Amino acid sequence: MERHFAVLAVGALLVLTLVTGAAGVPAVDVSKSSIIVTFRQENVPVDAPFKKFNGRIDYDPEHPGAAKAAIEITTGSLDLGSEEYSAEVRKKNWLDATTYRTATFISTAIKPGPLGHFDATGILTLKGKTQTVTVPVSVARAVTTTSFDGELQLSRSYFGIGDPEWNDVVDDKVRIKFHIVE
């Protein structure tokens, strides 16, 4: 139990350090960024954005392998377009947003790809469970901003998300698509 707490405490400190960053280092511009979850309910795709998130991606195009990323999402900010539905997914059987207020991704390795692309491997923590994921990321630089686009697929059952009564209604596979601007 003590070891588990120590791992969580170190992880929380790392997220806080990466997300808040050093003075003058750009952070995610939430007004221009998006993180959208897509799932299928009765075989119909449903897109739902997270409204609150923050983070930082330290990226130098001359040294892409040295990049670092930390993103923190407020789980209770998932917007299904109706407060009734959004409130439902905040409940214990779904995201349990009262107990697990945030989901995090912290990169552990960056593998450079072709120009403007890299694979980010890291630890995704959601609803108290962790999973190592690798996400292909495309990078686009503008005059004053850099954007990072990618997509990954998760199993909601792996993270204990969902009421078993809904398993025949809501698909287990969930796609997360992001557009992060710094």
ZIWORA-V368455 format. One record per residue. N is the residue number from 1. PSI is psi in degrees with one decimal (* if undefined). BURIAL is + if it has 9 or more other C-alpha atoms within 8 Angstrom, else -. Layout:
BEGIN
[[N;PSI;BURIAL] [N;PSI;BURIAL]]
END
This chain:
BEGIN
[[1;-43.8;-] [2;-39.7;-] [3;-42.4;-] [4;-44.8;-] [5;-42.1;-] [6;-41.8;-] [7;-43.7;-] [8;-40.9;-] [9;-43.9;-] [10;-42.5;-] [11;-43.7;-] [12;-41.1;-] [13;-41.7;-] [14;-45.1;-] [15;-47.7;+] [16;-44.0;-] [17;-47.2;-] [18;-40.2;+] [19;-43.2;+] [20;-36.3;+] [21;178.2;+] [22;153.4;-] [23;135.9;-] [24;-11.1;-] [25;127.4;-] [26;145.4;-] [27;174.0;+] [28;132.2;+] [29;94.5;+] [30;-30.5;+] [31;-21.4;-] [32;-1.7;-] [33;162.7;+] [34;147.5;+] [35;115.0;+] [36;130.2;+] [37;135.0;+] [38;127.3;+] [39;165.0;+] [40;126.0;+] [41;120.0;+] [42;41.1;-] [43;16.9;-] [44;125.4;-] [45;136.9;-] [46;123.5;-] [47;133.2;+] [48;120.1;+] [49;150.3;+] [50;131.4;+] [51;-19.8;-] [52;122.3;-] [53;163.6;+] [54;177.6;+] [55;-169.5;+] [56;142.2;+] [57;116.5;+] [58;112.2;-] [59;127.4;+] [60;115.4;-] [61;-22.2;-] [62;-21.4;-] [63;64.2;-] [64;-28.4;+] [65;-16.2;-] [66;3.4;-] [67;154.8;+] [68;147.4;+] [69;143.1;+] [70;123.8;+] [71;136.5;+] [72;127.7;+] [73;133.8;+] [74;111.7;+] [75;-32.0;+] [76;0.2;+] [77;6.0;-] [78;125.9;+] [79;108.8;+] [80;9.6;+] [81;-6.5;-] [82;129.6;-] [83;-34.7;-] [84;-46.9;-] [85;-41.5;+] [86;-40.6;+] [87;-36.7;-] [88;-44.9;-] [89;-12.9;+] [90;-13.3;+] [91;166.4;+] [92;-43.0;-] [93;-20.6;+] [94;-105.6;+] [95;-15.1;+] [96;56.3;+] [97;-18.0;+] [98;-43.0;+] [99;-44.6;-] [100;84.4;+] [101;-24.9;+] [102;156.7;+] [103;144.1;+] [104;152.0;+] [105;126.4;+] [106;120.8;+] [107;145.9;+] [108;-19.6;+] [109;142.6;+] [110;125.9;+] [111;110.5;+] [112;144.3;+] [113;-152.8;-] [114;162.7;-] [115;127.2;-] [116;12.9;+] [117;147.5;+] [118;162.9;+] [119;124.3;+] [120;118.3;+] [121;138.8;+] [122;-177.0;+] [123;120.4;+] [124;125.7;+] [125;124.4;+] [126;126.8;+] [127;40.9;+] [128;0.4;-] [129;150.2;-] [130;152.5;-] [131;135.8;-] [132;126.8;-] [133;153.0;-] [134;129.1;+] [135;122.8;+] [136;132.8;+] [137;135.9;+] [138;140.3;+] [139;134.7;+] [140;129.3;-] [141;135.4;-] [142;-172.8;-] [143;-49.3;-] [144;0.1;-] [145;162.5;-] [146;134.8;+] [147;147.3;+] [148;124.5;+] [149;138.2;+] [150;176.4;+] [151;140.6;+] [152;160.4;+] [153;136.7;-] [154;161.6;-] [155;119.2;+] [156;-29.8;+] [157;-33.4;-] [158;-38.7;-] [159;4.2;+] [160;36.1;+] [161;121.0;+] [162;148.9;+] [163;128.2;-] [164;-27.4;-] [165;-20.0;-] [166;0.5;-] [167;-29.7;+] [168;-6.9;-] [169;-41.5;-] [170;125.1;+] [171;148.9;+] [172;-31.8;-] [173;131.6;+] [174;133.2;+] [175;135.4;+] [176;120.4;+] [177;134.0;+] [178;150.3;+] [179;104.0;+] [180;126.5;+] [181;131.2;+] [182;*;+]]
END
